[in-house]
Amino acid sequence: MTTKKTALEEHDDALNEEQVLAGVPALLPAEQFRQRQRSAITKMFSRLRGVIDDDGNVDLEDEDTLALFLDLLADADEFFETIAADKAAYAEWSTGLKDSEQIFGTLIAKYGRAVGE
């Protein structure tokens, strides 16, 4: 059974998302995506949901899950570079990125939800 979030919970989620994504270079808004971009993010969002548990965690002890997750992160990095307003700035930002798992996971979820709406 899915429970609807309260307005406060949705506000807290939005604030958390904002904090995680602080510093991400400008990206093309989802409403400007072409079909290839919509398809790519939808597939990545599906893959993300396939590797996370109900609490939003990835079982990094399971080698198969870890491999799927790492491939997803690499694909996400390449995808978001293609929709960056300034590709050079994105490449600089992405190089040596700390907390990339959380950042790319959040970006995939944000854009996946936006495309699905």
Secondary structure, DSSP 4 states (H G I P E B T S, - for coil): ---PPPHHHHHHHHHHHHHHTTTPPPB--GGG--HHHHHHHHHHHHHHHHHB-TTS-B-TTSHHHHHHHHHHHHHHHHHHHHTBSSHHHHHHHHTT-TTHHHHHHHHHHHHHHHHH-
